[in-house]
């Protein structure tokens, strides 16, 4: 009887999926209570160069707040794929393909969201596409806790994205399911970063913008930079947003 029970327990163990990490930037990131992101063909409100902060962009953003850093991977039309981390470098930094940049301080992001009328801290990410009428593919997008090396939110279903508003100015799609409230997965002082993986790029810069729940008007004056400085130096497929453990192995 004991042998039968042991054999049954071994079979059960083999049937259970093994927990797996994802390797991004040469580091392993663990999945623990991950939020699945939802991708929709919803055009976010606002105009990206004027009032939505870039986090990963293929070109310079002249109206970006000088205190809100971002990645500028300098796509002039010759790039056919990207593996890019966000980086908190004012004026735009370029850590390099699949290379970890400087994370955002969680308190910095929370202060920004509150300052623009998003006290829920449940923002979205707008995706702006530029193509030659051939759909480009979003392979994955992650929000990461750099401090604990964990995945906070993930979209991992490769999806072709036909453009809806070709050219720079307004995003074409929305990723929802982000939040950075202090809780189980995010602690005070934790550092946050983002990662984007796209392929089949066919034209100029594609970009990812952090969009507050309430989009503000154009950023002017010193109020927002001053607030940032106080806190130092994110047809279509819908996925249900739910907290669960994920078993993923690819970026």
Helices and strands as residue ranges (DSSP letters): H 2-15, E 22-24, E 27-36, E 38-40, H 48-51, E 53-57, E 71-72, E 81-85, E 104-105, H 106-115, E 124-128, E 136-145, E 150-155, E 159-161, E 173-176, E 191-199, E 207-211, H 223-231, E 243-244
